[in-house]
Amino acid sequence: MSEFVKVAKASEVPQGSAKSVEVSGHKVAVFNVGGTFYALASACAHRGGPLAEGDVDGTTVTCPWHGWSFDLKTGAATHQAASVPTFAVKVEGEDVLVSA
């Protein structure tokens, strides 16, 4: 069973935004899309760009460095043969927790 770690208050990640956090030594980008939270490795699979700073369209984030796009639900690249790890997320009250 996965352990969950508190990474933020829900209010710290307003709808349509992202926050970069650290979970068990891993840099993770946490996204709020319409009140649903997603978490994936914060480094783009291409050149390590900061995905938390990327543009979000629906459940797709685009890396600000070179335009690679990833599905927030699966971590799969939308047009490339690559992916980034995803992490389970749950919200308890005002706390956002990510699997460690």
N, C-alpha and C positions, 0 to 999 in steps of 0.2 A: 504494500500500500504506500502511495506517495505521501511524503510529508509536504505540507504547504507552509510557505513563509509569507508573512505580511510584507508587502513592498510599498504600499501607498494607501492613502485615504482616497476614496472614489472622487472626492472633490478636487484632488490634486491632478486628476487626469480627466479634464472636462470632455464632453462629447466632441468628437472630431479631432482629438489631440492624442499625443503619445508622450510617454515618459521613459527615460532610460534608467534602469535599476540594476542592482547586482543580486543574484540569487546563487548561493553556494559557489561563489567564485566565477559565475558566468554572467556576462553582460547580457541583459534581456531588455527588449523594447516592449512596453505594455501600451496597448492601444484601446481607446474607447470609441466604438462605432455604434452610435445610436443607443448607448447604454449597455451594450454587450462588450465585454473586455476580452482581448486576445493578447497572447504573449508569444514572442518568438525571439530567436537569437538576434542581438542588435546589429551584428555585422553582416553586411551583404555578402553573399557567396562569391561574388565577382571579385571585388577589390577591398572588401571590408568597410564599405561606406556605412555611415550611421543611419540605419533604417528608421530610428525614432524621429529623425529629422526629415523623413521622406514625405511625399504627398500621398494622401489616402483618398481612394475613390472606391466607395462601397467597402468591400473587404479585401481590397488590393492596396499594397503599399509599393511605391516606386522609390528606389534609391536615389538620393539627391546627387550622387556623384556621376553615375553613368547610365541611369535610366532602367536598370533591371527591375522587374516587378515581381512581387511575391504575394501569394494568397495568404491572408492572415489566419485562415482556418487550418490550412494544411502545411504551410511553409513552402509549398511547391512554387517554383518559378513559373510565370505565366507564358513565357516564350522561349525560355532557355532550358537546357537539361541540367538543372541544378535545384537545390532546395536549401532551406535553413531550418534548423530544429525549432519545433514549437513546444510550448509548455502549457499544461493545464492551468486554468484560472478559475477562481471562484470568488464571490463577493459575500462577505459575512457582515451584515450591518453596513457600516461605512468603510470597512477594510477590504482592500483588494489583496488577495493571496495568490501566489504562483507556486506551482509544484517545484520542489527542490531536486 
